[in-house]
Amino acid sequence: MENNKISIIIGIGIGVIALFYMGAMFDFFPFIADDLVIRALGFCTLIIGLVIAVCTCLILDFLSKK
């Protein structure tokens, strides 16, 4: 993949984590919460966001080669 696509994926990962900490202002801590369900939801949100970013980059790469 190109550096541009890798930077998009890294940017989305950092953006998701930044949104978690912006949510911390409203007492939402996904990774340091006491409740295991909240931790799992926060981790799954991060994973799903990164998977969507990778798939989008792969689809765009495939379409640009056509």
C-alpha positions, 0 to 999 in steps of 0.5 A: 500500500502507498504511504498515503493509505497507511497514513489514512489508516493510522489517522483513523486509529488515532482519531478513534482513540482521540474520540474515546478521550473526548468522551472521557470528559463525559465520564466515559472511559473505554479502556480504563473502565471498571466494567468489562462490557464497556472495555469490550465495546471500546476495543471492538469499536477500535477494531471495527474502525480499523478494519473499515479503514483497511477495507476501504483502502484496499477497495480504492486501490483495486478500483484505481488499478482498473 
